Amino acid sequence: MKMKRILLVSIISILLFIGCTEEQPQIEITYPADGSVVSRIVNITAEPVNDIILTRVEFYIDDSLEYTTLSSPFIYSWNTFALPDSSLHEIYAKGYYGDLIEDISDTVFVMVDNGPFIFADDFELYSAGKYPFISGWYELRPGANSESTYVQSGISYNGDKSFKLKGSSSWPRTDGVELLLTGFNQLTYELAVMIPSNSSTGALVGFFVKVTPTLGEIFNGVLFNYEDGLVHVRGVEPVGTGYLWKKNTWHLIKVVLDYDNLLMNVWLDNEQIAINIQAATRDTSNIFAVATEHGASGIVYYDDIEIYE
C-alpha cells in the first residue's frame, strides 16, 4: 500500500512538472475576451508575447482561416451580421516568427448577439481612403471611378469618418450590401446624408433592383432630387413630399417598412414627411444601396447607417 502511494505521488509530481515547464504560446488574442458577447463588426486583435517579432499572423474562426496579415498591428475586422444570435464561435491565431516557426494562441470562445440589428456601419473601423468592403459593401454602379469612392476622414455626422461616393454625368455611383431579410414583418433603416455645397448631384438610398446589366431601380427609398431641391419618396412609385433639402447639411433619414400591410413611412430630421406610402414587397430586393443621383457628377457623403427589425 505504501509503495502504491509513493508511485502515485511520483506520477502526480511528474505531471505537475510537465505542466509547469510547458512553453506558453508566443502569440495571444487580446480582443475580444474569452467568454464575451460580441456584435456588429468586431476588431479581433492579436499581439506577440515576450517581444517576439512576428512575420505573419493568421486569424481562424471555427477552425477556418479567415484572414492573414504580414505586419503589425495584427487586426482582423470580423463581420458578425450574417451569423445567428446566440451562436458560439472559437477564435484563435497562428503566429510565425524566426525561420517560419509556427505558434498557436489559446482559443477564445465568444457568443454573437446583434439583437434587432440586421446591419449597421458608422465607417469608423476603416482606414481613411480605403473601401469599406469588410462589412460587405460592394460596387453596383461605377460612377466616376473606383478610386473616387472610399471612407473619408474629417467629414462625418458622428465620429471622424463617413462613406464618400462620387458619380459621373454618365453613371451614378451606387454601392450596396446584401441583407438577410427573413423572420420579421417590419424593417426600419436610419442614416445621415450630406451633399456638399460644391456638388452637382442629389442622393438616393433604398433597396436596389437590377433591371438590365447596366440599369437599376431603387424601391422603398428616398431621393434628394438635384433638379428641384426636394425630397421624394420611392415606394412602388415615386411620390413627392414638398420638403426641401439643404446642401452642406447633414440630414437624418428614417424609413419604416411595414411588410404585412405594404406601407412605408418616412421621417426627415425627425419630422414625418410621408405617411402610408405603398411599399414594395420584402422579396423585391435584399440589397440595401446608397447612391448619387443619375446624370450628375457630384459627391455625396453617408454616415451612421443602421438597419433593424
C-alpha positions, 0 to 999 in steps of 0.5 A, a space after each residue: 500500500 505504501 509503495 502504491 502511494 509513493 508511485 502515485 505521488 511520483 506520477 502526480 509530481 511528474 505531471 505537475 512538472 510537465 505542466 509547469 515547464 510547458 512553453 506558453 504560446 508566443 502569440 495571444 488574442 487580446 480582443 475580444 475576451 474569452 467568454 464575451 458577447 460580441 456584435 456588429 463588426 468586431 476588431 479581433 486583435 492579436 499581439 506577440 508575447 515576450 517581444 517576439 517579432 512576428 512575420 505573419 499572423 493568421 486569424 481562424 474562426 471555427 477552425 477556418 482561416 479567415 484572414 492573414 496579415 504580414 505586419 503589425 498591428 495584427 487586426 482582423 475586422 470580423 463581420 458578425 451580421 450574417 451569423 445567428 444570435 446566440 451562436 458560439 464561435 472559437 477564435 484563435 491565431 497562428 503566429 510565425 516568427 524566426 525561420 517560419 516557426 509556427 505558434 498557436 494562441 489559446 482559443 477564445 470562445 465568444 457568443 454573437 448577439 446583434 439583437 434587432 440589428 440586421 446591419 449597421 456601419 458608422 465607417 469608423 473601423 476603416 482606414 481613411 481612403 480605403 473601401 469599406 468592403 469588410 462589412 460587405 459593401 460592394 460596387 453596383 454602379 461605377 460612377 466616376 471611378 473606383 478610386 473616387 469612392 472610399 471612407 473619408 476622414 474629417 467629414 462625418 455626422 458622428 465620429 471622424 469618418 463617413 462613406 464618400 461616393 462620387 458619380 459621373 454625368 454618365 453613371 451614378 455611383 451606387 454601392 450596396 450590401 446584401 441583407 438577410 431579410 427573413 423572420 420579421 414583418 417590419 424593417 426600419 433603416 436610419 442614416 445621415 446624408 450630406 451633399 456638399 455645397 460644391 456638388 452637382 448631384 442629389 442622393 438616393 438610398 433604398 433597396 436596389 433592383 437590377 433591371 438590365 446589366 447596366 440599369 437599376 431601380 431603387 424601391 422603398 427609398 428616398 431621393 434628394 432630387 438635384 433638379 428641384 431641391 426636394 425630397 421624394 419618396 420611392 415606394 412602388 412609385 415615386 411620390 413627392 413630399 414638398 420638403 426641401 433639402 439643404 446642401 452642406 447639411 447633414 440630414 437624418 433619414 428614417 424609413 419604416 417598412 411595414 411588410 404585412 400591410 405594404 406601407 412605408 413611412 418616412 421621417 426627415 430630421 425627425 419630422 414625418 414627411 410621408 405617411 402610408 406610402 405603398 411599399 414594395 414587397 420584402 422579396 423585391 430586393 435584399 440589397 440595401 444601396 446608397 447612391 448619387 443621383 443619375 446624370 450628375 457628377 457630384 459627391 455625396 457623403 453617408 454616415 451612421 447607417 443602421 438597419 433593424 427589425 
